[in-house]
Every structure is written in C-alpha cells, then in structure tokens.
Amino acid sequence: MGLKELGAAIAGHTTRVQVAFCGFDLWLDVFASGRVRMQPFKKGGLFAEKDDEGIIVAMPVVGDGVVISFDPTLPPDGFRLAP
C-alpha cells in the first residue's frame, strides 16, 4: 500500500474520516508528500480559532482535517481509517 491507496480509501470512505492511522513507512511518506499542515485543536477535538483560550494542540492533518497518526501495531505500509 502507499499514498495513492491511502488517498483513495479516504476519498471513498462512506463516512467522513477523522483520523488515518499509518504504519511507520507510510507515515513518513505522508509527511514527505508536502500535503501535511499543522492544525490547532482545542478540547473536544474541535478546530481551534485564533482567539480560543485554554490548551491548544497542533496536530498534523491532510485534506479537510484528517489527522495523520502513527500506529506501531500496523505493518510499515499499512493504514487504518477511523470516522
């Protein structure tokens, strides 16, 4: 599997994907793709705005906010999507 398969799986998912868990090699490929941006999140997993108060955490995302996460239990080029 690779970036194309991950993108097709996200696009073809029946519900909005919120996180893509990736094996290490695929995770590296996603970051090297140039499509990752850091999105600030606030409590509750909501996108943070400039004037939001409290703890704000930047997470790597692609597309319309799909969080990219490393999962060491997956094969190096494997992935799993979660709504």
N, C-alpha and C positions, 0 to 999 in steps of 0.2 A: 504494500500500500504506500501511498505518498500524498503529496499536496493535492493533486488533482482528485484523487479519491475522497480525501477529506472534504474538499470544497463541494464536490458533487453530493456527498452524504449530507452536508449541512443544508445545501440548497434543496435537496429532495426530501428532507425530513418532514413528516406530517404536522408536527407542531414546532413552534419557534425554539430553536436550540439556544440554550443559555450558556452552556459550557462544553468545550471539546477537551476531553482527557486524551493526552497523547503519550505514546512511548517516547523514550529519550531521543532517538534519531529523528523521528517525525517532529517532535517538539523543537529541536534545533533547526530543522528545515523550515518550519513555520516562522521562527524568529529571523532566519536568514532571508526570507522572502521579501522583506521590506513592507509587508502589509500589516504589521503589528503596530498598534499605538497603545499608549498607556491611558486608561480611562479611570478617573477618580470615582470611587464608590463610597457611599455612606452606609450607616447602619441599616439593615434590612435588605442589603444587596441592591439598592437603588443608585442610579447615576447621581453623582454629586454635582451641584452647581457651585459657581464661584463664591457665593455668599453663604453657603451652608456651614453650619458650625458643628462641632463635635469631631469625632475621629473620621478622617478621610483616608482611604487606602487606594493607591493606584494599582490597577490590575491590567495585565496585557490582554487586549481584545483585538478581534478582527471583525470586519464587516459591520453589522449594525449592533455590535456589542457582545459578540460571542467570546466569552472568557476562554483563554488558552491556558490549560493546566497540564503539568507533567504528572504522569501516573507510573510509578516504577513497577507496578504489577503487570503492565502491558508489555507485549513484545516491542522491540525497538521501533518498528514501523507501524505499530497498531494504534487504533484510536477507539474511543467510545464517546458517544454523544449523550447529553442529558438535557431534557427540557427545563 
